[in-house]
Amino acid sequence: MNENFINTWVPNSELGRIRSLREPIAKRREREGKTFDTTHPLAQTIIKAWKTGSKKGSPVDCLVISPAFELMGRQLVNDLGKDSRNRGLQSDAYYLTFLKEALNGRQPGLGNLILTSDHPSQNVLDTFSTPIGDHQDYTVVVIDTIAFENGGTLTIDIEVGRGDGDGTFYLLNGDKKLSTKEGIFKDDILAWVWSASGETGQITHRFNQGQLFKLGITGYSDEEEVCVNAFRARISVEPAEKPEPM
């Protein structure tokens, strides 16, 4: 860490996360003549973190937030011991690793799907919805292939549910944004597939070095009302062969 790193505490209760405390806190603020601006970008990022990654409750969330108020990492204090043991590290060493991974853009604790040589494939079960007016809604899956230093082939096998709404699946580099207004720029799309309701599809993409990818999913329907459908995706990497030493 350096002089640009700021460590601060923001009680979840002050932001309204604990339902039973909302009324007492509101009365206390009224009595003291104080307000708490939950529309501030920092407050909004913290509230976003509650809905990102694990949905388990925890008395404290350790969050890494950029100067631009982007959520970079999340660690539940209740899971610190378990997560440390899973990585074979002491708690303090694991916490430092968590901070470093967040600052390196790996977004730990934010629900990313992490693929490694020991676990080269994982399944995702989620939903997507059709746009609301001009607002394009995306379901986003971040895929971490950083462990594959020599690259490989990323394959995404998709099954769309039988509900209303077809799905369009876009594969992007992890640093690309999914605009709810402007759509996706053609040059940002690495690969894509359209899968109608009840049908399957596949995306394949060859990459030369491990990185973060972003899978964005949105729906389409002829119905005027918003439609929601489910999808299942099996995401896997076939690693490239290591180059022979010269």
trRosetta pair geometry for C-beta under 8 A, 3 or more apart (Angstrom, degrees):
i j d omega theta_ij theta_ji phi_ij phi_ji
1 5 4.0 -66 -162 26 103 162
1 99 7.4 -41 -66 158 98 148
2 5 5.9 116 53 -4 47 100
4 67 7.9 -57 -179 -60 108 121
10 14 6.8 -109 177 57 74 126
10 15 7.1 49 149 -34 109 119
10 42 7.3 177 -69 142 159 112
10 43 7.5 -158 -176 -100 149 68
10 46 5.9 -92 91 -92 141 163
11 14 4.5 94 76 -6 96 103
11 15 7.6 180 99 -1 59 83
12 15 5.9 -68 -161 42 42 104
12 17 4.0 -44 168 36 102 140
12 18 6.4 96 113 -24 101 94
12 46 7.8 -156 -106 160 69 121
12 50 7.8 112 -139 -84 116 121
12 61 7.3 93 -71 11 121 104
13 16 7.8 67 -176 -59 34 15
13 17 6.6 -86 -83 49 33 86
13 18 4.8 -24 -107 27 81 122
13 21 4.7 -29 -154 99 111 154
13 25 6.3 172 151 -67 96 145
14 25 6.7 -173 -112 -161 48 146
14 36 5.5 -145 175 -154 100 164
15 36 7.6 -125 -85 138 50 132
15 38 5.8 124 -141 -119 74 107
15 43 5.8 175 -114 -156 114 97
15 46 6.1 -140 -74 102 169 125
15 47 6.0 -152 168 -73 133 93
16 19 7.9 39 177 -94 70 45
16 22 5.4 45 -135 -106 81 104
16 25 7.9 -144 -85 68 61 144
16 38 6.9 -1 3 -101 120 152
17 47 7.9 -164 -74 -115 95 73
17 50 6.2 -166 -117 -101 119 150
18 21 4.3 36 97 21 112 114
18 22 7.3 -172 91 -41 60 72
19 22 5.9 -33 -159 -10 38 116
21 24 5.6 -65 -155 50 57 107
21 25 5.4 53 151 -24 87 111
22 25 6.1 -65 -148 39 23 107
22 26 6.2 24 157 -21 63 110
23 26 5.6 -54 -144 35 31 112
23 27 6.4 30 158 -17 65 105
24 27 5.8 -57 -149 38 32 110
24 28 6.3 34 153 -21 66 105
25 28 5.5 -51 -147 35 34 114
25 29 6.4 34 154 -19 65 103
26 29 5.9 -53 -149 35 30 110
26 30 6.4 31 152 -19 63 106
27 30 5.6 -53 -147 37 33 112
27 31 6.2 34 153 -21 66 107
28 31 5.6 -56 -147 37 30 112
28 32 6.1 11 160 -3 67 112
29 32 6.0 -65 -139 49 28 98
29 33 7.8 -123 168 51 55 7
29 34 4.9 -102 -146 75 76 79
29 35 6.3 88 -179 -95 126 36
29 36 6.7 -99 -108 -7 143 96
30 33 7.6 28 -176 -72 27 37
36 43 7.9 136 156 -102 91 147
37 40 4.7 86 108 -33 107 101
37 43 6.7 -170 107 1 65 150
38 43 4.8 -146 -148 147 46 146
38 44 7.5 107 161 -65 64 65
38 47 7.2 67 -174 -47 102 139
39 43 6.9 30 35 70 12 126
39 44 6.7 21 -160 -55 35 110
40 43 4.5 85 61 9 87 106
40 44 6.9 -160 88 -9 42 87
41 44 5.5 -56 -142 38 32 113
41 45 6.3 35 158 -22 66 103
41 69 4.1 -69 149 -99 114 175
42 45 5.8 -53 -150 33 31 111
42 46 6.6 30 152 -17 63 105
42 65 7.0 94 -133 140 78 162
42 69 5.9 -117 -79 -117 51 113
43 46 5.7 -55 -151 36 33 111
43 47 6.4 32 152 -18 67 106
44 47 5.6 -53 -146 38 33 112
44 48 6.3 40 151 -23 64 104
44 69 7.4 50 68 166 96 133
45 48 5.5 -50 -149 33 33 116
45 49 6.6 41 150 -28 63 100
45 63 7.6 139 131 164 102 146
45 65 5.4 93 133 -128 149 129
45 69 4.8 -148 -46 -179 139 89
45 70 7.3 -153 -124 -117 129 7
45 71 5.4 172 -169 -61 97 89
46 49 5.5 -47 -155 24 34 116
46 50 7.4 44 148 -26 60 92
46 61 7.8 143 -155 76 85 132
46 63 6.5 -149 -111 5 74 170
46 65 7.9 -48 -64 -68 71 144
47 50 5.9 -41 -164 16 40 114
47 51 7.6 19 148 -3 62 104
48 51 6.1 -72 -164 43 40 102
48 52 6.2 31 147 -23 74 119
48 71 6.0 -136 97 -34 118 141
49 52 5.4 -67 -140 38 37 112
49 53 7.8 -10 -168 26 66 111
49 61 6.0 144 130 146 130 153
49 63 5.3 -54 -110 -106 166 130
49 71 5.5 173 -80 -126 90 137
49 74 5.3 159 -161 -96 109 131
50 61 7.5 -127 -84 -37 64 161
52 71 6.5 120 44 124 166 159
52 74 6.5 143 93 -6 105 154
52 110 5.2 -21 155 -148 118 75
52 111 6.0 -126 177 -2 68 118
53 74 5.4 -168 26 70 153 134
53 109 5.0 20 -134 159 164 61
53 110 4.9 -100 -56 -134 110 20
53 111 4.1 -147 -95 -40 51 82
54 74 8.0 -155 30 112 90 122
54 76 6.1 -65 72 -26 140 136
54 79 7.3 102 27 -26 174 156
54 109 7.2 -57 5 -161 101 79
54 111 7.5 -174 -31 -75 46 82
56 76 6.5 24 82 -122 107 170
56 78 7.2 -117 128 75 122 134
56 79 7.5 103 76 -48 142 120
57 78 7.8 53 103 3 57 154
58 61 6.0 110 83 -70 120 70
58 76 3.9 -164 -60 -157 163 101
58 77 5.6 145 175 39 118 75
58 78 4.4 -140 -120 5 96 110
58 79 7.2 -67 -95 -4 137 89
59 77 6.5 -56 63 59 80 127
59 78 7.2 110 15 -49 78 102
60 76 7.8 130 85 -161 58 50
60 77 4.1 36 69 -9 102 139
61 74 5.9 -25 -173 -157 108 97
61 75 7.4 141 -166 71 58 44
61 76 6.2 -34 -109 -101 69 57
61 77 7.4 -120 -80 -14 22 86
62 74 7.1 141 78 -159 58 43
62 75 4.2 -16 60 61 111 97
62 76 7.8 -147 20 -65 82 10
62 77 6.5 110 -24 -64 98 81
62 95 7.6 -54 148 -143 172 103
62 98 7.4 61 104 125 132 145
63 71 6.8 -64 -163 -137 110 88
63 73 7.0 156 -157 85 44 60
63 74 5.6 -6 -105 -104 71 73
64 71 7.8 99 78 -168 60 51
64 72 4.3 -69 106 76 101 104
64 73 3.9 28 32 45 117 100
64 74 7.7 -128 21 -58 74 41
64 98 8.0 -179 -28 141 128 87
64 99 6.5 147 -84 -130 135 63
64 102 3.8 86 55 154 160 154
64 103 7.0 -107 -180 -55 147 69
65 69 6.0 -5 177 -136 113 43
65 70 6.9 156 -160 71 64 38
65 71 6.1 -32 -106 -102 77 47
65 72 6.4 174 -98 12 21 94
66 69 6.8 -68 71 8 73 13
66 70 4.3 6 32 48 121 91
66 72 5.6 104 -41 -41 89 122
71 74 7.0 1 -179 -47 113 104
71 107 8.0 65 118 -137 81 95
71 110 6.7 136 127 -106 112 128
72 102 4.5 95 129 -179 102 95
72 103 7.0 54 154 -78 146 37
72 105 7.5 -77 -150 -105 100 40
72 107 6.4 -117 -171 -102 45 63
73 98 6.3 147 165 170 141 85
73 99 7.4 -178 73 -111 158 35
73 101 6.8 116 -104 93 140 86
73 102 3.0 -76 -19 -102 140 120
73 106 7.9 38 -89 77 109 74
73 107 6.2 -166 -83 -148 65 33
73 108 4.7 25 -138 55 106 81
73 109 5.6 79 -173 39 67 109
73 110 6.8 -102 -117 -33 35 104
74 108 7.3 -154 45 104 49 66
74 109 3.7 -141 73 118 70 125
74 110 5.8 112 17 -71 107 68
75 79 7.2 -137 -175 73 69 100
75 80 6.5 66 161 -90 113 85
75 83 7.2 -128 -146 55 100 164
75 95 7.2 158 119 -124 172 76
75 98 5.2 16 -62 -168 140 155
75 108 7.0 13 -67 117 90 112
75 109 5.3 -128 -71 -65 49 156
76 79 4.3 62 76 16 104 107
76 80 7.3 -139 96 -39 55 71
76 109 7.3 169 -12 -145 74 127
77 80 5.5 -18 -156 -22 42 119
79 82 5.2 -64 -160 51 65 110
79 83 5.1 62 143 -25 92 109
80 83 6.1 -59 -140 41 23 107
80 84 6.2 28 158 -24 62 109
80 91 5.8 53 149 -143 107 107
80 94 7.2 146 -171 94 76 129
80 95 7.0 6 -149 -75 115 100
81 84 5.7 -57 -149 33 27 113
81 85 6.5 23 157 -15 64 106
81 91 6.4 -34 -96 -89 58 115
82 85 5.9 -58 -151 37 30 108
82 86 6.4 32 152 -22 65 107
83 86 5.6 -51 -147 34 33 115
83 87 6.6 19 157 -7 64 108
83 94 6.4 145 112 170 90 142
84 87 6.2 -70 -155 44 29 100
84 89 5.2 -104 -162 80 77 80
84 90 6.5 -22 -177 155 129 15
84 91 4.7 -64 -81 -92 163 55
84 93 7.7 106 -145 66 105 80
84 94 3.8 -134 -111 -8 82 159
84 95 7.9 -23 -86 -35 111 71
85 88 7.3 36 -172 -76 35 32
87 94 5.6 132 61 -115 135 108
87 97 7.0 -166 154 80 160 159
89 93 4.4 -129 -176 92 111 110
89 94 4.1 145 93 -63 126 86
89 97 6.6 -111 -96 -1 179 141
90 93 4.7 81 58 14 83 106
90 94 6.8 -155 88 -9 37 89
91 94 5.7 -57 -144 37 29 111
91 95 6.2 29 158 -22 65 106
92 95 5.8 -51 -146 33 31 111
92 96 6.6 32 154 -17 63 103
93 96 5.8 -53 -151 36 33 111
93 97 6.5 36 149 -20 64 105
94 97 5.4 -55 -152 36 35 115
94 98 6.4 42 148 -25 67 100
95 98 5.4 -45 -150 30 36 117
95 99 6.7 36 151 -17 64 100
96 99 5.7 -51 -151 35 35 111
96 100 6.4 33 151 -18 66 106
97 100 5.7 -55 -146 38 33 110
97 101 6.2 32 156 -19 67 107
98 101 6.0 -57 -146 37 27 109
98 102 6.4 28 155 -20 62 107
98 108 5.4 -130 -145 86 75 154
98 109 7.5 34 -151 -22 112 121
99 102 5.7 -56 -151 34 30 112
99 103 6.4 22 156 -13 65 108
100 103 5.9 -60 -147 41 31 106
100 104 6.1 23 155 -14 66 112
101 104 5.7 -61 -143 43 30 108
101 106 4.2 -61 -179 54 90 129
101 108 4.7 66 103 -33 129 123
102 106 7.0 -83 -77 55 26 78
102 107 7.0 73 -124 -98 62 24
102 108 5.7 -82 -66 28 79 97
105 174 7.5 118 158 116 115 132
105 175 7.8 -23 -161 -82 140 97
105 212 6.8 -119 138 -7 104 143
106 112 7.4 -131 166 44 67 167
106 144 6.3 58 -156 -128 86 134
106 146 6.5 -60 -109 -6 108 156
106 212 7.3 -175 -121 -68 48 121
107 110 4.4 -60 167 33 102 133
107 112 5.3 117 91 -41 110 132
107 142 6.2 -9 72 122 150 163
107 144 7.8 -152 54 -73 96 121
107 212 7.5 85 13 -120 116 147
108 112 7.6 -74 -105 27 29 123
110 142 7.1 22 101 37 110 145
111 142 7.3 105 94 36 76 103
112 142 4.3 -57 -115 91 87 109
112 143 7.3 168 -170 -90 85 13
112 144 5.0 60 154 -26 128 115
112 212 7.6 -62 -141 -132 135 107
113 122 5.3 -162 -164 74 110 141
113 124 6.4 -64 -79 -69 145 116
113 141 6.0 12 -3 178 125 102
113 142 6.8 165 21 85 74 53
113 143 5.2 -24 71 -109 105 62
113 144 6.7 -180 85 18 47 79
113 235 6.1 65 133 69 151 146
114 119 7.7 57 104 85 77 122
114 144 4.3 -18 -110 65 68 123
114 147 7.6 83 177 -15 90 121
115 119 6.5 -135 -142 105 49 77
115 120 5.6 51 -173 -146 103 40
115 121 7.0 35 -126 -71 112 24
115 122 6.6 -135 -85 -1 85 105
115 143 6.9 10 -5 -174 114 89
115 144 6.6 173 22 83 68 63
115 145 5.4 -7 61 -101 113 68
115 147 6.8 -141 102 41 59 117
115 148 7.4 -8 106 -24 104 113
115 235 7.1 -118 -63 121 130 99
115 236 7.2 147 -130 -139 139 35
115 237 5.1 120 141 3 147 121
116 119 5.2 48 49 45 88 79
116 120 6.9 -99 82 -73 35 55
116 147 4.2 -3 -118 77 73 174
117 120 6.4 10 -135 -64 26 100
117 147 6.3 -133 -15 140 77 122
117 148 7.3 134 -62 -87 81 75
117 239 6.5 4 -105 -45 90 149
119 122 6.8 40 158 -60 106 97
120 236 5.6 55 133 -159 85 82
120 237 5.0 -116 -165 59 94 80
120 238 7.5 83 167 -80 140 34
120 239 7.1 -102 -117 -30 135 94
121 234 6.3 13 -177 177 114 90
121 235 6.6 168 -150 88 65 45
121 236 3.4 -12 -99 -99 101 99
121 237 7.4 -165 -71 19 65 57
122 234 7.7 -177 94 -151 30 55
122 235 5.8 -14 62 60 75 93
122 236 7.7 160 16 -78 47 63
123 232 6.6 -11 -171 -172 103 95
123 233 7.1 157 -156 83 55 47
123 234 5.3 -26 -100 -100 77 69
123 235 7.6 160 -98 17 25 74
124 141 5.6 -2 -135 -116 166 148
124 232 7.0 161 84 -156 55 47
124 233 4.6 -5 55 57 104 96
124 234 8.0 -171 20 -77 71 26
124 235 6.4 34 -7 -8 111 115
125 230 7.1 3 -174 -175 81 110
125 231 7.7 -174 -144 92 46 45
125 232 5.2 -10 -101 -106 77 81
126 139 5.6 157 133 180 131 144
126 141 7.3 -171 9 -66 153 111
126 217 7.7 136 92 51 120 147
126 230 7.3 172 99 -150 28 69
126 231 6.4 -15 67 60 70 83
127 139 6.7 174 89 -78 46 150
127 228 5.5 17 174 -179 128 101
127 229 6.6 165 -152 88 81 31
127 230 5.1 -50 -97 -99 77 59
127 231 7.2 137 -113 14 28 75
128 137 7.7 155 -170 109 72 98
128 138 7.8 -26 -137 -153 101 36
128 139 4.6 -110 -95 3 80 125
128 165 7.1 -160 92 138 90 135
128 167 5.5 104 53 -117 147 107
128 217 4.4 -105 -86 127 139 108
128 218 6.0 -173 -176 -126 124 18
128 219 4.8 155 122 -46 103 98
128 228 7.3 175 88 -148 35 61
128 229 6.3 -16 60 62 79 79
128 231 6.3 18 -2 -2 107 121
129 132 7.8 12 128 -40 122 92
129 137 5.2 -6 73 87 102 141
129 139 7.8 114 9 -39 71 101
129 165 7.2 -75 -143 -136 35 165
129 218 7.8 -40 72 -151 48 61
129 219 5.4 -103 144 19 16 132
129 226 5.8 13 -180 178 114 105
129 227 6.7 167 -152 86 66 44
129 228 4.7 -27 -98 -97 88 76
129 229 7.8 152 -93 18 41 63
130 137 7.7 67 103 44 18 111
130 165 5.3 -137 -46 -118 103 117
130 218 7.6 84 -122 169 35 80
130 219 4.0 -84 -71 96 60 108
130 220 6.1 110 -119 -104 100 16
130 221 4.8 -78 -74 17 152 102
130 223 7.6 150 32 65 166 93
130 226 5.6 -170 64 -147 91 58
130 227 4.7 49 -2 44 122 83
130 228 7.8 -116 5 -65 75 42
131 134 7.4 -34 167 -169 127 8
131 135 6.1 164 -167 82 86 52
131 136 5.0 -39 -106 -104 113 51
131 137 6.1 168 -109 10 48 81
131 218 7.0 27 -57 -176 82 121
131 219 7.7 -160 -19 69 56 76
131 226 7.9 -124 91 -114 26 89
132 135 4.7 -13 68 62 87 111
132 137 6.4 57 1 -30 93 118
132 226 5.6 -8 -88 -86 84 126
134 181 6.8 27 144 -131 103 70
135 180 5.4 -3 -159 166 72 112
135 181 7.5 -32 -113 -81 51 62
136 179 7.4 55 58 108 124 61
136 180 5.0 -174 58 -155 73 51
136 181 7.1 -157 18 -55 100 15
136 183 6.1 107 -25 -88 170 61
136 218 6.1 -16 -178 -129 92 153
137 180 6.9 27 -82 -130 40 104
137 218 6.3 142 81 -126 56 95
137 219 7.9 -7 73 25 99 91
138 178 4.7 -55 28 150 167 147
138 180 7.4 -129 0 -90 97 77
138 216 4.6 -27 -162 -162 131 99
138 217 6.5 126 -161 58 70 43
138 218 5.3 -54 -98 -66 66 96
139 216 7.4 145 73 -158 47 48
139 217 4.5 -23 60 62 98 103
139 218 7.5 170 16 -74 73 47
140 178 6.4 -158 -85 11 120 151
140 214 6.2 -23 -161 -167 102 98
140 215 7.0 145 -158 78 49 55
140 216 5.5 -14 -102 -102 77 70
140 217 7.7 -168 -74 20 33 75
141 214 7.5 148 78 -160 48 49
141 215 4.3 -11 60 58 98 109
141 217 7.6 37 -1 -9 100 110
141 233 7.3 -145 14 62 170 146
141 235 7.6 -164 136 -48 141 154
142 174 6.3 67 -147 -132 96 103
142 212 6.2 -14 -173 -168 99 107
142 213 7.4 156 -161 82 50 48
142 214 5.7 -22 -106 -104 66 71
142 215 7.8 -158 -74 22 21 74
143 154 7.1 99 132 -149 150 136
143 174 7.9 -135 56 -82 63 104
143 212 7.0 144 77 -161 52 54
143 213 4.3 -15 61 63 106 99
143 214 7.3 -164 19 -75 81 22
143 215 6.2 62 -21 -16 115 105
143 235 6.0 -130 -115 173 128 148
144 147 7.7 68 134 -7 90 89
144 212 5.7 -20 -104 -105 63 77
145 148 5.0 -32 170 27 91 114
145 152 7.3 -136 -174 47 131 111
145 154 6.5 -90 -68 -83 154 116
145 207 6.9 104 95 67 149 147
145 210 4.7 -145 121 -144 74 79
145 211 6.1 6 65 49 95 45
145 212 7.5 170 27 -89 71 26
145 213 6.7 31 2 -4 113 105
145 237 5.6 133 -128 -81 116 150
146 210 4.2 108 -147 139 23 119
146 211 6.4 71 -85 -89 68 15
146 212 7.0 -2 -50 -52 99 68
147 210 5.9 177 47 -130 28 157
148 151 6.1 74 134 -125 107 6
148 152 4.9 -66 -179 -1 149 120
148 207 7.9 95 96 85 125 110
148 209 7.9 164 105 -174 76 31
148 210 4.2 145 62 -79 64 104
148 237 5.7 -121 -49 154 153 150
148 239 5.3 -154 -134 -114 112 93
148 240 7.5 104 174 18 110 83
149 209 6.7 -16 -172 -147 43 76
149 210 5.6 -44 -79 2 31 116
150 208 8.0 -68 174 179 43 51
150 209 7.4 -45 -136 -105 11 56
150 239 6.8 69 69 -178 101 96
150 240 4.8 -127 124 73 99 107
150 241 7.6 -88 129 91 145 24
150 242 5.6 -149 -49 -103 167 59
150 243 7.1 -172 -136 -10 129 82
151 206 7.3 47 164 174 120 71
151 207 4.9 -152 -145 105 97 64
151 208 4.2 -72 -72 -163 151 16
151 209 5.3 -39 -64 -50 91 26
151 210 6.9 -147 -83 -44 42 53
151 239 7.7 128 98 -156 38 60
151 240 4.7 25 84 0 82 135
152 206 7.7 -130 123 -143 28 61
152 207 6.7 1 53 58 52 83
152 237 4.7 77 100 177 141 98
152 238 5.4 -179 -179 86 108 47
152 239 4.2 -73 -90 -119 131 33
152 240 4.8 -141 -85 -21 55 73
153 204 6.2 -4 180 -169 105 99
153 205 7.2 160 -158 80 60 36
153 206 5.2 -29 -102 -98 78 69
153 207 7.8 156 -98 18 29 68
153 237 6.9 153 75 -155 44 58
153 238 4.6 -4 53 54 99 101
153 240 7.6 112 -20 -64 72 78
154 171 7.7 153 105 -151 133 147
154 203 7.7 -15 115 115 93 94
154 204 6.9 157 85 -155 56 47
154 205 4.7 -12 58 61 104 90
154 206 7.8 -169 19 -80 73 20
154 207 6.3 33 -12 -1 110 113
154 213 6.7 82 -151 -13 172 163
154 235 7.4 -9 -170 -169 92 86
154 236 7.6 161 -152 87 50 41
154 237 5.5 -24 -97 -99 63 80
155 202 6.8 -17 -167 -168 88 103
155 203 7.3 160 -155 86 41 57
155 204 5.1 -7 -104 -104 75 82
155 235 7.5 168 88 -150 52 42
155 236 5.3 -15 61 64 96 88
155 237 7.5 169 18 -88 75 30
155 238 7.0 42 -8 -8 115 100
156 169 7.1 -150 117 150 139 144
156 171 7.1 176 7 -75 144 124
156 202 6.7 157 82 -156 58 53
156 203 4.3 5 51 53 108 100
156 204 7.7 -162 23 -70 67 41
156 215 6.7 146 -116 -108 160 142
156 233 5.5 -11 -170 -169 95 114
156 234 7.4 159 -154 78 44 48
156 235 5.1 -3 -107 -105 80 77
157 200 7.2 -9 -178 -172 80 112
157 202 5.4 -12 -106 -106 60 90
157 233 6.8 151 76 -156 48 57
157 234 4.5 -5 56 54 104 99
157 236 7.9 10 2 12 100 105
158 167 7.5 -137 168 92 136 134
158 169 6.0 -143 -85 -24 161 161
158 193 6.7 170 29 85 142 133
158 195 5.4 -138 113 -37 125 160
158 200 6.1 151 86 -161 63 61
158 201 4.5 -14 62 62 118 82
158 202 6.6 -168 17 -78 85 38
158 203 7.3 53 -20 -3 118 91
158 231 6.2 -16 -165 -174 94 117
158 232 7.4 151 -156 83 46 51
158 233 5.1 -12 -101 -103 71 85
159 195 7.8 -159 -143 172 16 151
159 200 5.2 -25 -98 -102 65 86
159 231 6.6 159 84 -159 52 65
159 232 4.6 -2 57 56 104 97
159 233 7.6 -166 25 -73 65 43
160 166 7.0 27 170 -147 165 51
160 167 4.9 -170 -108 15 127 121
160 195 4.5 162 -22 122 128 115
160 196 6.9 -174 67 96 147 26
160 197 5.9 -113 124 -120 119 31
160 198 6.5 -41 90 2 88 18
160 199 5.9 10 43 56 110 59
160 200 7.3 -169 11 -87 77 34
160 201 7.5 36 -21 5 106 103
160 229 6.3 25 -176 139 94 131
160 230 7.7 146 -166 89 49 51
160 231 5.1 -26 -108 -104 58 92
161 197 7.1 -33 94 -150 53 77
161 198 7.3 -17 141 -72 26 51
161 229 4.9 -171 61 -179 105 86
161 230 3.7 69 -31 57 142 85
161 231 6.4 -110 -11 -68 84 44
162 197 5.9 81 -146 167 35 96
162 198 4.5 48 -103 -79 76 96
163 197 6.5 -128 72 -138 39 117
163 227 7.1 167 140 176 101 100
163 228 6.7 -26 132 98 151 55
163 229 4.0 -173 73 -112 108 79
163 230 6.5 93 9 9 125 77
164 197 6.8 -42 -132 -91 19 149
164 221 5.5 48 159 -122 96 143
164 223 6.0 10 177 0 140 144
164 227 4.0 -104 108 -147 106 133
164 228 7.8 54 67 46 86 37
164 229 6.4 -143 74 -65 39 104
165 197 6.4 109 69 -76 40 108
165 219 4.0 -7 -175 -168 121 129
165 220 6.7 136 -155 61 69 33
165 221 4.6 -60 -93 -56 65 115
165 227 3.8 177 -52 113 112 121
165 228 6.7 -69 11 -178 154 0
165 229 4.0 -154 70 -15 110 120
166 194 6.6 23 154 -178 123 91
166 195 6.7 -179 -169 93 83 45
166 196 4.6 -42 -115 -121 113 50
166 197 5.7 -92 -82 -30 62 72
166 219 6.6 140 72 -157 42 69
166 220 4.9 -25 61 62 95 91
166 221 7.0 158 13 -74 71 62
166 229 7.8 32 -67 29 10 161
167 194 7.4 165 91 -156 49 50
167 195 5.1 -9 64 62 95 92
167 217 5.7 -10 -167 -166 112 104
167 218 7.4 151 -150 80 64 30
167 219 5.8 -40 -96 -100 61 67
167 220 7.8 179 -81 18 17 79
167 229 6.6 -127 -53 81 103 126
167 231 5.7 36 -58 -71 171 138
168 192 6.7 10 179 -179 88 114
168 193 7.6 -178 -151 91 53 39
168 194 5.2 -20 -103 -104 78 74
168 195 7.9 171 -86 23 31 66
168 217 7.1 160 79 -149 48 54
168 218 5.6 -16 57 63 96 79
168 219 7.6 172 15 -97 78 18
168 220 6.5 56 -19 -15 108 113
169 192 6.2 168 88 -154 56 65
169 193 5.3 -5 56 57 104 81
169 194 7.8 -177 19 -83 73 27
169 195 6.8 23 -6 4 113 109
169 201 6.8 167 26 92 129 136
169 203 6.3 -121 111 -37 121 133
169 215 6.3 -11 -169 -171 95 99
169 216 7.5 154 -156 80 46 46
169 217 5.2 -11 -103 -100 71 86
169 233 7.8 141 -129 -95 148 134
170 184 5.6 -169 -161 -48 169 178
170 189 5.5 -82 -155 -122 103 100
170 192 4.7 -13 -106 -104 62 108
170 215 7.2 154 78 -157 49 48
170 216 4.6 -16 61 61 103 96
170 217 7.6 -172 21 -74 72 39
171 189 7.1 87 64 -164 58 66
171 190 4.6 -70 106 65 97 105
171 191 4.6 10 43 56 124 82
171 192 6.6 -156 16 -73 74 55
171 203 5.4 149 -29 169 131 149
171 205 5.8 -147 123 -34 156 147
171 213 6.1 -14 -166 -179 92 122
171 214 7.5 145 -158 78 45 50
171 215 5.7 -19 -100 -101 67 72
172 176 4.1 -98 163 58 129 139
172 178 7.6 -177 19 -69 156 90
172 184 7.2 -131 -71 -149 132 126
172 188 5.4 7 -131 153 112 96
172 189 6.5 -59 -85 -107 81 42
172 190 6.2 162 -106 0 27 97
172 213 7.0 145 77 -167 43 70
172 214 4.6 -25 68 66 96 100
172 215 7.8 174 23 -81 73 26
172 216 6.4 22 3 -3 118 111
173 176 5.2 102 64 -17 78 105
173 188 7.3 -108 26 -164 90 79
173 190 6.8 116 -41 -45 68 122
173 211 7.1 -34 -146 137 86 137
173 212 7.5 75 178 89 60 73
173 213 6.6 -74 -126 -118 29 58
173 214 7.0 16 99 16 24 96
174 211 6.4 -158 3 150 118 91
174 212 2.8 27 -57 108 164 102
174 213 5.6 -78 -58 -67 84 10
174 214 5.2 130 -115 -34 46 92
175 212 7.4 101 -38 77 66 115
176 188 4.8 129 -142 -165 146 123
176 214 6.2 -143 58 42 91 136
178 184 6.6 -26 -128 -84 70 97
178 214 7.3 -145 -39 145 111 136
178 216 4.8 160 -102 -114 139 145
179 182 4.1 2 109 44 151 89
179 183 6.4 -15 74 33 102 19
179 184 7.3 171 34 -76 86 45
182 185 7.8 4 129 -55 114 80
184 188 5.9 -122 -179 71 88 120
184 189 6.1 85 138 -63 126 101
184 216 6.9 162 -75 75 137 149
185 188 4.5 85 70 -2 90 110
185 189 7.7 -160 93 -19 51 83
186 189 6.0 -54 -161 17 39 113
189 192 5.4 -28 -170 -33 127 117
190 205 5.3 38 142 -126 121 143
190 213 7.5 -74 31 -138 153 111
191 203 4.8 135 116 -158 124 102
191 204 6.9 -147 -154 64 170 38
191 205 4.9 -143 -4 -71 135 106
192 203 7.0 -12 -114 -106 12 120
193 201 4.0 159 142 165 134 132
193 202 6.5 137 -76 61 167 28
193 203 5.3 -136 -9 -65 118 86
194 201 6.9 178 79 -98 28 154
195 199 5.2 -160 -170 89 79 94
195 200 6.4 -50 -139 174 124 11
195 201 3.7 -120 -74 -12 109 124
195 231 7.6 104 80 -122 138 122
196 199 4.6 52 61 16 79 131
197 229 6.3 -120 -111 -128 93 153
203 215 8.0 167 52 -120 157 111
205 213 7.7 137 74 -117 148 149
207 210 7.5 100 116 -92 127 25
207 211 6.5 -125 179 26 146 108
207 213 8.0 -126 -57 -62 152 120
208 240 7.9 7 -134 -15 43 161
215 233 7.4 168 146 150 163 173
215 235 7.7 -121 -29 -97 153 136
217 231 6.6 -132 -163 35 158 153
219 227 6.1 -135 140 84 145 93
219 228 7.5 -151 -22 -114 166 32
219 229 6.1 137 -114 25 133 105
221 227 4.3 63 -15 19 161 144
223 227 5.6 99 57 -48 131 120
